[in-house]
């Protein structure tokens, strides 16, 4: 549905003022007036405004198969063309790109949308899930009563995240509806204390193989291995994230104990991995949730969740996957 | 000031090691050395209570196992409180700024 709505807008702006052909306006009016009723017919999967063979504007009706009965030849005087497209399947999103929760985060009295990165598709053998940070999918923020997570299981999870939507700040409802790839399934709550022993900042969203793939976009590292390796000092690693894309770095610290600043306070993590970028920062804001893999073999090492101007911090990936007993849905 | 403090710590650590070795009637080389995990655990609890210390980790310094201490900003007052070596492991201080969650 939405795809076709965008098509219409695209055509309208391409034609553009000041000389919008009257045929286009009539066709758009006809499509808007009858589109919903047409979509209600079995076998119809979409409508659009297009150009007919004679160069005149027509209303197009897309169908699953040939011979769908009861379709009009004209709508309010505008010619109709039927096109068999077969079932339309949304393209699966890549990993290592923008993602986030539909829910807004409350911070100092105002509401904000946030964004992070999809680490990978993971599987428990039966279902598949999108992996990212708890502070990306379940948000984090605290109320005076001490609640530190604002998200709820079942929240809609989006690709791209709302920060990256463009129709309006934090996205229009159309953009949000079109971006849903799953729902928040579970997350590890963060304990906010300077003496806390947090080890992972992780969350899973339900998704499907049709909605989320296993590879980064072209130019990334590709498909992660389903075999993990322990972080080791000197290990050459890489990640693909929403903000800085593909970057390369080296593991410079293991078994780290670090204080991490979140919107609502600082807390402590233990057993962490420290990475330094090669020839530039390894990560920046928006890369939270990126999967860190070895440069050679794409073996998962850690889940990126924090950093400073000089260093990046990740959770050892085995601790993350062990929470749910899942594995990276990647190359064998 | 920081260098002086570090040297003092190194001196204390060296004397402690030597003293232990002598008490056991053995050379320092044959002493059972604490693992870096054990040393780091004790040191972490102590150092993390110092304002401005953001973290600790096991690292490599010139190819040798060492302890890293991450600080928001290297200041003489802060460096004075961090040892140069503990249990024979060198301590490297890195100015990392504050670590924060990387959503936007």
Interface residues (C-beta under 8 A of the other chain):
Chain A: X100 X114 X115 X116 X133 X135 X136 X140 X163 X194 X201 X233 X234 X243 X252 X253 X254 X255 X256 X257 X258 X259 X260 X261 X262 X263 X268 X272 X274 X283 X284 X285 X286 X287 X288 X304 X305 X306 X307 X308 X309 X310 X311 X313
Chain B: X37 X40 X44 X48 X54 X55 X56 X57 X58 X59 X60 X68 X70 X94 X95 X96 X97 X98 X99 X100 X101 X102 X103 X104
